[in-house]
Amino acid sequence: MFKTHKVGRDDSWEGVIVNKSRGMLDGSNMYHFVEIRIADDEPVKVRISRRLWKSVAVGDRIVKRPGADPAKG
């Protein structure tokens, strides 16, 4: 089981990608998600940009700093 987390501008986290997915939740826009394992917690599902989604793979590290968008780390 995982929880969905909307990334806020002031959030800060770092983790490893365990799964990638995408979908048309509203029927007209494509949304890109990654499941991230942060430390020893359960995976967290986070929405990211298409550009970042295309550049990462399962096993890659992703970092989110306060005031910035998630980035490959």
Secondary structure as UniProt FT lines:
FT   STRAND          3..5
FT   TURN            9..10
FT   STRAND          13..23
FT   TURN            25..26
FT   STRAND          31..37
FT   TURN            39..40
FT   STRAND          44..48
FT   HELIX           50..55
FT   TURN            58..59
FT   STRAND          61..64
FT   TURN            66..67
FT   STRAND          71..72
//
